[in-house]
């Protein structure tokens, strides 16, 4: 289950609920700012009354999230995020 809460055009909070499933899509090498990273890609597919969407996540060894493509707002699209700098 996943729930999103957002403001509609009338400044009212609207909750949208979804049923989601997660699958491991396998190993994938990605490039983030000219650096290659070995990752495991995970795909989350969600369906609900308000629509359907897919989120994607790229995890490195140890479970660190290197990159994600996640729903921002239904009808607007996705937001791509990437971890560029690693802490010491």
C-alpha positions as MATLAB code, in Angstrom:
seq = 'XXXXXXXXXXXXXXXXXXXXXXXXXXXXXXXXXXXXXXXXXXXXXXXXXXXXXXXXXXXXXXXXXXXXXXXXXXXXXXXXXXXXXXXX';
ca = [
       0.000    0.000    0.000;
       1.146    3.546   -0.761;
      -0.638    6.795   -0.014;
      -0.012   10.268   -1.458;
      -1.477   13.472   -0.031;
      -1.509   16.638   -2.122;
      -3.279   19.999   -2.371;
      -5.896   20.274   -5.089;
      -6.809   23.474   -6.962;
      -9.099   24.544   -4.100;
      -6.370   24.217   -1.428;
      -7.972   21.040   -0.082;
      -5.917   18.014    0.954;
      -6.624   14.996   -1.232;
      -5.409   11.483   -0.381;
      -4.756    9.022   -3.177;
      -4.220    5.348   -2.263;
      -2.482    2.739   -4.397;
      -1.717   -0.973   -4.348;
       1.932   -1.478   -5.248;
       4.156   -4.418   -6.118;
       7.955   -4.455   -6.162;
      10.136   -6.506   -8.496;
      13.901   -6.833   -8.786;
      14.839   -6.009  -12.377;
      18.449   -7.194  -12.024;
      21.945   -5.777  -12.144;
      22.503   -2.535  -14.029;
      25.475   -0.209  -14.428;
      24.405    3.443  -14.354;
      26.303    6.667  -14.927;
      25.896    9.609  -12.567;
      27.973   12.686  -13.470;
      30.513   10.705  -15.523;
      30.951    8.065  -12.782;
      29.798    4.494  -13.338;
      28.087    2.601  -10.528;
      27.108   -1.065  -10.275;
      23.551   -1.241   -8.995;
      20.483   -3.418   -8.646;
      17.378   -1.920  -10.255;
      14.083   -2.236   -8.386;
      10.749   -1.415  -10.040;
       7.628   -0.475   -8.085;
       4.338   -0.606  -10.026;
       1.288    1.008   -8.429;
      -2.386    1.046   -9.386;
      -5.309    2.939   -7.899;
      -8.572    4.709   -8.683;
      -6.661    7.890   -9.563;
      -4.347    6.153  -12.048;
      -1.262    3.999  -12.396;
       2.433    4.796  -12.116;
       5.846    3.180  -11.949;
       8.756    4.191   -9.710;
      12.315    2.963  -10.270;
      15.185    2.694   -7.778;
      18.867    1.849   -8.288;
      20.576    0.446   -5.163;
      24.284   -0.148   -4.681;
      25.834   -2.854   -2.477;
      24.951   -2.295    1.147;
      21.515   -0.916    0.270;
      22.606    2.649   -0.581;
      20.203    4.354   -2.956;
      22.221    5.803   -5.858;
      19.366    6.958   -8.114;
      15.573    7.035   -8.245;
      12.797    8.016  -10.623;
       9.690    8.649   -8.517;
       6.213   10.028   -9.080;
       6.070   13.710   -8.198;
       2.353   14.339   -8.783;
      -0.158   12.388  -10.858;
      -0.518   14.183  -14.173;
       2.788   16.054  -13.741;
       5.227   13.190  -14.035;
       8.310   11.875  -12.302;
      11.233   13.407  -10.465;
      14.713   12.002  -11.117;
      17.083   12.049   -8.144;
      20.720   10.917   -7.997;
      23.295   10.788   -5.225;
      26.335   12.532   -6.721;
      28.654   12.941   -3.725;
      29.426   10.205   -1.213;
      30.190   11.138    2.382;
      33.638   10.335    3.746;
];
